[in-house]
Amino acid sequence: MSETSTSQIGGDETGVFSQRTRLSSDLDVDICVVGAGLAGLTVALCAARQGASVAVLEGRQVGWNASGHLLGTVMPGFALPLPDLIERVGFDDARELWALSCAGAEFVRANASETSMPGLGFSEGALEVSNVDGGDDLIRRLQMLNEDFNTEVEGWQVGRVREALKTDRYFHGIYYPRAFQLDGRNYVHALAMLARRAGARIFEDTPVVSVDASGVRKRIVTPSARLRAAHIVLAGNIHLGAPLRRLSDTLLPVWRYGGITAPLGAQLAEAIAFPGSVADSDGIDQFRIVDGDRLMWVSPETTWAARPQRFASVIQRRIRSIFPQLGGVDITETFGGVTGQTVHGMPQVGQLRKGLWVASGFGRQGINTSAMAAQLITRGMLAGDDRWRLFSPFELVWAGGRTGRVAGYAVGLWTRGRSAVAGTLARHRERLRLREQTREREREARLAEAHRPAAPDRPPAGQPRSRRPQPPPPSSPA
Ligand SMILES: Cc1cc2nc3c(=O)[nH]c(=O)nc-3n(C[C@H](O)[C@H](O)[C@H](O)COP(=O)(O)OP(=O)(O)OC[C@H]3O[C@@H](n4cnc5c(N)ncnc54)[C@H](O)[C@@H]3O)c2cc1C
């Protein structure tokens, strides 16, 4: 699936990448986690830290899918826009959910600093830019985030955005100083290492083929061994398959692709003078500078699996259309993964039946949200905390199977098309406005010139100044 070659932590001197164990004998544990992506590994880490015995079963390898192939931006919130969240659950619960998502991001930050490993490429700050000239909208969102949701954000005017990003494609922006980015591939392996250190056991090449969650001790079957556990956490994203087909059918699989350019030298810093990641508000392009002078760019999406290299030229065209001054850049690496999107846009977090938990459906914003899910589920399993119920309004809804994929793709194309048109219109209006302003200035200058008092006639040297004709005195009334 992936052709990314993001560097590994310390060149794998720690050996964490090569420690691969397959489950070959039966096991009895407190918690069995299905899936070693961000969600499963974070549950394993949290639960093992609380002293539970944990086994993670992974059908392939740690982070082989989306969790190891991402842009690496860690933002507050969810894929579902905030106004929609408020509409769905009301203001108070939306605030609480938002705060949980921020805590998820802070948990990732703490892990990243704890690993103190090279290769995480940690950097601060993210910028969300608008494709259309929507200053009023921006002010409303800023107020909401700052005042109602207690989130540190700054509004950037068009001029400031264009100082940071030399393109006329973007207008206003929202700067999130507490957002950050890291190397996703290295982070998922760092998580695995932390989980192992905390006592969790991770078995790769060990697909779960069925689960029986009916008894107090649940049964989990793999091709080579069986497990018994008090809790099962399903963190398999769209690949879960046989163990609970009905659950994977509630996710619409969306493949996302990214690419990394060859080193671009000093011209990259001239075009992009912003160290964090950038996303446009329509969710079409996301990018950031990596390795000093290379551009990592995520954009294309499909609802079927394709080889990431196929999208190198698409990415190249996207870069060229936003930053034409960079010319036709070489895309030297491509990567991709499949995300699971829910019908309502919120992750699936909670207990399906006693002892059977789900942490899935993180869509395109999975780093902070999977950490949040792991924290909630661990507290639910080990401390009886039922705050995971905040997710109850977001039920498991069938994603429509094959028809859903076709519809999802059509909607995606339509949304992108509509955003592109809106962006073009916004730029067109901006050009008209600038032209109108220039005309107005020229007209004012001409008027000012016409009304300027004429310079007094200077008589030739030595001659008396000629007197201007004076208006006749007003005639006195008869
Ligand atoms: C190109 C791209 C860029 C992205 N950029 C960002 C970003 O910048 N910021 C952000 O927050 N998010 C981003 N995302 C989204 C993020 O990557 C995902 O939301 C997140 O990785 C999902 O994690 P997961 O653990 O749920 O799923 P996965 O990573 O898919 O992990 C699930 C694992 O479960 C295993 N599994 C499934 N079924 C079984 C079974 N029956 N038995 C055993 N194992 C099983 C699978 O093999 C897999 O390894 C991006 C995604 C992509 C594709």
The ligand as a MOL file (V3000), in Angstrom:
LIG
                    3D

  0  0  0     0  0            999 V3000
M  V30 BEGIN CTAB
M  V30 COUNTS 53 58 0 0 0
M  V30 BEGIN ATOM
M  V30 1 C -2.6850 10.2600 3.8040 0
M  V30 2 C -3.2630 10.4400 5.1790 0
M  V30 3 C -2.9500 11.5700 5.9150 0
M  V30 4 C -3.4990 11.7430 7.2020 0
M  V30 5 N -3.1100 12.8350 7.9250 0
M  V30 6 C -3.5850 12.9840 9.1980 0
M  V30 7 C -3.1200 14.0650 9.9940 0
M  V30 8 O -2.2850 14.8610 9.5900 0
M  V30 9 N -3.6430 14.1990 11.2380 0
M  V30 10 C -4.5730 13.3240 11.7460 0
M  V30 11 O -5.0180 13.5140 12.8910 0
M  V30 12 N -4.9950 12.2560 11.0270 0
M  V30 13 C -4.5230 12.0680 9.7610 0
M  V30 14 N -4.9300 10.9900 9.0130 0
M  V30 15 C -5.9540 10.0770 9.5840 0
M  V30 16 C -5.3270 9.0320 10.5040 0
M  V30 17 O -4.2280 8.4640 9.8610 0
M  V30 18 C -6.3430 7.9250 10.8490 0
M  V30 19 O -7.5300 8.4870 11.3300 0
M  V30 20 C -5.7950 6.9970 11.9350 0
M  V30 21 O -4.5130 6.5450 11.5940 0
M  V30 22 C -6.7100 5.8090 12.1510 0
M  V30 23 O -6.1000 4.9370 13.0740 0
M  V30 24 P -6.7000 3.5000 13.4040 0
M  V30 25 O -5.8580 2.9070 14.4610 0
M  V30 26 O -8.1640 3.6420 13.6590 0
M  V30 27 O -6.6350 2.6990 12.0260 0
M  V30 28 P -5.4380 1.8740 11.2110 0
M  V30 29 O -4.2560 2.7200 11.1300 0
M  V30 30 O -6.0890 1.4190 10.0070 0
M  V30 31 O -5.1510 0.6700 12.1960 0
M  V30 32 C -6.0300 -0.4130 12.3200 0
M  V30 33 C -5.2230 -1.6870 12.4110 0
M  V30 34 O -6.0880 -2.7620 12.7680 0
M  V30 35 C -5.6550 -3.9330 12.1050 0
M  V30 36 N -6.7590 -4.8950 12.0250 0
M  V30 37 C -7.9690 -4.7020 11.4570 0
M  V30 38 N -8.7220 -5.8050 11.5640 0
M  V30 39 C -7.9800 -6.7150 12.2140 0
M  V30 40 C -8.2220 -8.0620 12.6140 0
M  V30 41 N -9.3770 -8.6890 12.3540 0
M  V30 42 N -7.2400 -8.7110 13.2590 0
M  V30 43 C -6.0540 -8.0800 13.5520 0
M  V30 44 N -5.7750 -6.8230 13.1730 0
M  V30 45 C -6.7310 -6.1420 12.5250 0
M  V30 46 C -5.2160 -3.4220 10.7420 0
M  V30 47 O -4.3330 -4.3360 10.1200 0
M  V30 48 C -4.5710 -2.0880 11.0960 0
M  V30 49 O -3.1830 -2.1920 11.2850 0
M  V30 50 C -4.3980 10.7770 7.7330 0
M  V30 51 C -4.7070 9.6420 6.9880 0
M  V30 52 C -4.1370 9.4620 5.7360 0
M  V30 53 C -4.4440 8.2190 4.9750 0
M  V30 END ATOM
M  V30 BEGIN BOND
M  V30 1 1 1 2
M  V30 2 1 2 3
M  V30 3 2 2 52
M  V30 4 2 3 4
M  V30 5 1 4 5
M  V30 6 1 4 50
M  V30 7 2 5 6
M  V30 8 1 6 7
M  V30 9 1 6 13
M  V30 10 2 7 8
M  V30 11 1 7 9
M  V30 12 1 9 10
M  V30 13 2 10 11
M  V30 14 1 10 12
M  V30 15 2 12 13
M  V30 16 1 13 14
M  V30 17 1 14 15
M  V30 18 1 14 50
M  V30 19 1 15 16
M  V30 20 1 16 17
M  V30 21 1 16 18
M  V30 22 1 18 19
M  V30 23 1 18 20
M  V30 24 1 20 21
M  V30 25 1 20 22
M  V30 26 1 22 23
M  V30 27 1 23 24
M  V30 28 2 24 25
M  V30 29 1 24 26
M  V30 30 1 24 27
M  V30 31 1 27 28
M  V30 32 2 28 29
M  V30 33 1 28 30
M  V30 34 1 28 31
M  V30 35 1 31 32
M  V30 36 1 32 33
M  V30 37 1 33 34
M  V30 38 1 33 48
M  V30 39 1 34 35
M  V30 40 1 35 36
M  V30 41 1 35 46
M  V30 42 1 36 37
M  V30 43 1 36 45
M  V30 44 2 37 38
M  V30 45 1 38 39
M  V30 46 1 39 40
M  V30 47 2 39 45
M  V30 48 1 40 41
M  V30 49 2 40 42
M  V30 50 1 42 43
M  V30 51 2 43 44
M  V30 52 1 44 45
M  V30 53 1 46 47
M  V30 54 1 46 48
M  V30 55 1 48 49
M  V30 56 2 50 51
M  V30 57 1 51 52
M  V30 58 1 52 53
M  V30 END BOND
M  V30 END CTAB
M  END
